[in-house]
Amino acid sequence: MSLETVVEDIRDKARARAEEIREDAKAEANEIVSQAESDAEETLEEAERAAERKVAQEREQELSSAKLKAKQMRLEARRDALEDARERVEDEIAGLSGDDREELTRALLDAASAEIDSSGDVAVYGRASDEDLLTDILADYDGYEYAGEYECLGGVVVESEESRLRVNNTFDSVLENVWEDELQEISTRLFDEE
């Protein structure tokens, strides 16, 4: 065997080995690219799922926030409507006149008198514009005297020096008690709640 043949044989083996290394490297590169593409696809899918979850969560938060705001607006509107209804009732009560006003004032004075049960002097306070009405009514009560003005819609505040008792039977106090006792019913009627 000649030297040229040996050199050629070594070259052929080197070429074959180089081709084999090139094929292995190409296969490894293809596998790395394939794995990278697979990893990239998984990463993209996970990112899409995360984005969808975030969008759903933000949508839910926005929806909850909108529902809460709507509920607050409804409650505020109801509160305003109840305040308006109460103001109208107060205006109606303050506007009572004639026999109706006298009858209610007498009933409140009688109820206060029953609580006081005093034989001494009794002071009666009332609305400034009701002074004449109260003076006329008090003429029927022994020991009762109009004592001055009390800021209210009407009715009476009765005091007994002897028993040191003060009874507030004003239209305001009666309205307050009725309003508190009947607020749920008033709300139900105003807002058609079942």
C-alpha positions in Angstrom: 0.0 0.0 0.0 1.3 3.2 -1.0 1.5 6.3 1.0 -1.0 8.0 -1.3 -3.5 5.3 -0.7 -3.1 5.5 3.1 -3.5 9.3 2.9 -6.5 8.9 0.7 -7.9 6.3 3.1 -7.4 8.6 6.1 -9.0 11.4 4.2 -12.0 9.3 3.3 -12.3 8.2 7.0 -12.0 11.9 8.1 -14.6 13.0 5.5 -16.9 10.2 6.7 -16.4 11.1 10.3 -16.9 14.8 9.5 -20.1 13.9 7.6 -21.2 11.8 10.6 -20.5 14.7 13.0 -22.3 17.1 10.7 -25.3 14.8 10.5 -25.3 14.4 14.3 -24.9 18.1 14.8 -27.8 18.8 12.3 -30.0 16.2 14.1 -29.1 17.8 17.5 -29.8 21.3 16.1 -33.1 20.2 14.7 -34.0 18.6 18.1 -33.0 21.8 19.9 -35.0 23.9 17.5 -38.0 21.5 17.8 -37.8 21.6 21.6 -37.4 25.4 21.6 -40.5 25.7 19.3 -42.4 23.4 21.7 -41.3 25.4 24.7 -42.2 28.6 23.0 -45.7 27.2 22.1 -46.2 26.2 25.7 -45.0 29.6 26.9 -47.4 31.3 24.5 -50.3 29.1 25.5 -49.6 29.8 29.2 -49.3 33.5 28.5 -52.7 33.4 26.7 -54.3 31.5 29.6 -52.8 34.0 32.1 -54.1 36.9 30.0 -57.5 35.3 29.8 -57.6 34.8 33.6 -56.5 38.4 34.1 -59.1 39.7 31.7 -61.8 37.6 33.4 -60.6 38.7 36.9 -60.6 42.4 35.8 -64.0 42.0 34.2 -65.3 40.4 37.4 -63.8 43.3 39.5 -65.3 45.9 37.2 -68.7 44.1 37.3 -68.6 43.9 41.1 -67.6 47.6 41.4 -70.4 48.6 39.0 -72.9 46.6 41.0 -71.7 48.1 44.3 -71.9 51.6 42.8 -75.4 50.9 41.4 -76.5 49.6 44.8 -75.1 52.7 46.5 -76.9 55.0 44.0 -80.2 53.1 44.6 -79.8 53.4 48.4 -79.0 57.1 48.1 -82.0 57.6 45.9 -84.2 55.8 48.4 -82.8 57.8 51.3 -83.5 61.0 49.3 -87.1 59.8 48.5 -87.7 58.9 52.2 -86.3 62.4 53.3 -88.6 64.0 50.7 -91.6 62.0 52.0 -90.8 63.0 55.6 -90.5 66.7 54.6 -93.9 66.5 52.9 -95.4 64.9 56.0 -93.9 67.5 58.2 -95.3 70.3 55.9 -98.7 68.7 56.0 -98.6 68.4 59.8 -97.4 72.0 60.2 -100.2 73.2 57.8 -103.0 71.6 59.9 -105.5 74.2 61.0 -108.9 74.7 62.5 -110.7 71.8 64.1 -108.2 69.2 63.1 -105.3 71.1 64.8 -107.4 71.8 67.9 -108.5 68.1 68.1 -104.9 66.8 67.8 -103.6 69.4 70.3 -106.2 68.5 72.8 -105.5 64.8 72.4 -101.8 65.3 73.0 -102.5 67.6 76.0 -104.8 65.0 77.5 -102.2 62.2 77.0 -99.5 64.4 78.7 -101.8 65.3 81.5 -102.4 61.6 82.2 -98.7 61.1 82.6 -98.1 64.1 84.9 -101.0 63.5 87.3 -100.3 66.7 89.2 -102.5 68.9 91.3 -100.1 71.8 91.2 -99.3 74.3 88.5 -98.5 72.9 85.1 -96.6 74.9 82.4 -97.5 74.2 78.8 -95.2 75.2 75.9 -96.1 75.1 72.2 -95.5 76.4 68.8 -95.5 80.3 68.7 -98.3 80.4 66.1 -100.4 78.1 68.3 -100.4 80.5 71.4 -104.0 81.6 70.9 -105.2 78.0 70.3 -103.3 76.8 73.4 -104.6 79.6 75.6 -108.2 78.8 74.6 -107.7 75.0 75.2 -105.9 75.6 78.6 -108.9 77.5 79.8 -110.6 74.1 80.2 -107.7 72.8 82.5 -107.3 73.9 86.1 -103.8 74.9 87.0 -102.5 74.7 83.4 -100.9 77.8 81.9 -99.3 78.7 78.6 -95.6 79.2 79.5 -94.1 80.1 76.2 -92.8 79.1 72.8 -91.3 75.7 71.9 -89.8 75.1 68.5 -92.0 72.4 66.9 -94.6 71.6 64.3 -97.4 71.8 66.9 -98.6 69.9 69.9 -97.4 70.5 73.5 -94.6 70.2 76.0 -96.0 69.9 79.5 -94.0 70.5 82.7 -95.0 70.0 86.3 -93.0 71.8 89.0 -94.4 69.5 91.6 -93.5 66.2 90.0 -90.5 67.6 88.1 -91.7 65.8 85.0 -91.6 67.0 81.4 -93.6 65.3 78.7 -92.9 66.1 75.1 -96.1 65.5 73.1 -95.3 67.5 70.1 -96.3 66.6 66.6 -92.6 66.2 66.0 -92.1 63.6 68.7 -95.2 61.7 67.6 -94.0 61.8 64.0 -90.6 60.6 65.0 -92.0 57.6 66.9 -94.4 56.7 64.1 -91.6 57.1 61.5 -89.2 54.9 63.4 -91.9 52.2 64.0 -93.2 52.3 60.4 -90.1 53.0 58.4 -90.0 49.5 56.9 -93.6 49.7 55.9 -93.1 53.2 54.5 -90.1 52.0 52.5 -92.0 49.0 51.2 -94.9 51.2 50.0 -92.6 53.7 48.4 -90.5 51.2 46.6 -93.0 48.4 46.0 -90.8 45.8 47.9 -92.4 42.4 48.5 
